[in-house]
Amino acid sequence: MAAVGFAPPATQVAPGPPAHAVAVTKSDTTILSPTRYIWVGGTGDLAVLLAGDSVAVTLSAVPAGTMLQICAQKVMSTNTTATLIIALW
């Protein structure tokens, strides 16, 4: 079942592996292009605002070396303790 109020990103994502990556600077204000994946290089909590949401959620105790398949538009500085974060799309 689709999430209530979710609208997919306006741009279509090409199939296959990600073609772009950028190191993420945690920020409560910077808006990212909606991600396909987020790489967490250093263990910790990851607070993100997903593309279909209006409130951030915190993913607790994300292990180092984890690739999360999430469509995030922000990686929040508040509550994020994970490090070496890369956005991929």
C-alpha positions as CSV (number, residue, x, y, z in Angstrom):
1,M,0.0,0.0,0.0
2,A,1.3,3.5,-0.9
3,A,2.0,5.9,1.9
4,V,-0.7,8.5,2.4
5,G,0.4,11.9,1.0
6,F,3.5,10.6,-0.8
7,A,4.4,12.1,-4.1
8,P,7.3,10.6,-6.0
9,P,10.1,12.9,-7.1
10,A,9.4,15.0,-10.2
11,T,12.4,13.6,-12.0
12,Q,12.6,9.9,-13.0
13,V,15.6,8.0,-11.7
14,A,17.5,5.9,-14.2
15,P,17.5,2.2,-13.6
16,G,20.7,0.5,-12.5
17,P,23.4,1.5,-10.1
18,P,23.8,5.2,-8.9
19,A,25.5,7.5,-11.4
20,H,26.2,10.4,-9.0
21,A,27.5,10.8,-5.5
22,V,28.3,13.6,-3.1
23,A,29.7,13.8,0.4
24,V,27.0,15.1,2.7
25,T,27.5,18.0,5.2
26,K,24.9,17.5,7.9
27,S,22.4,20.4,7.9
28,D,18.9,21.1,9.1
29,T,18.4,23.6,6.2
30,T,20.2,22.2,3.1
31,I,17.9,20.4,0.7
32,L,19.4,17.6,-1.3
33,S,18.1,16.2,-4.6
34,P,16.1,13.1,-3.4
35,T,18.6,10.4,-2.9
36,R,18.4,6.7,-4.0
37,Y,20.9,5.6,-1.4
38,I,22.8,6.9,1.6
39,W,26.1,5.4,2.5
40,V,27.1,5.6,6.2
41,G,30.8,5.2,6.7
42,G,31.0,5.7,10.4
43,T,28.6,4.2,13.0
44,G,26.0,6.4,14.6
45,D,22.4,7.7,14.4
46,L,21.2,9.2,11.1
47,A,18.4,11.7,11.2
48,V,16.8,12.3,7.8
49,L,13.9,14.0,6.2
50,L,12.5,11.7,3.6
51,A,11.1,13.1,0.4
52,G,7.5,12.2,1.2
53,D,7.6,13.4,4.8
54,S,7.4,16.7,6.7
55,V,9.0,15.5,9.9
56,A,12.5,14.0,10.2
57,V,13.1,10.5,11.6
58,T,16.2,9.1,13.3
59,L,17.6,5.7,12.3
60,S,19.4,4.6,15.4
61,A,22.8,2.8,15.6
62,V,23.4,2.5,11.9
63,P,26.5,0.3,11.5
64,A,29.6,1.6,9.6
65,G,29.6,0.5,6.0
66,T,25.8,0.5,5.6
67,M,24.1,1.4,2.3
68,L,20.5,2.6,3.0
69,Q,18.1,2.6,0.1
70,I,16.1,5.7,1.1
71,C,14.8,8.7,-0.7
72,A,16.0,11.5,1.6
73,Q,15.9,15.2,1.0
74,K,17.8,16.3,4.1
75,V,20.4,14.8,6.4
76,M,19.8,16.6,9.6
77,S,22.6,18.0,11.8
78,T,20.4,17.7,14.8
79,N,20.4,14.0,16.1
80,T,22.9,12.8,13.4
81,T,26.0,11.2,15.0
82,A,26.9,9.0,12.0
83,T,29.9,10.1,9.9
84,L,31.4,9.8,6.5
85,I,27.9,10.1,4.9
86,I,27.6,9.9,1.1
87,A,24.4,10.7,-0.9
88,L,24.0,8.6,-4.1
89,W,21.4,9.0,-6.9
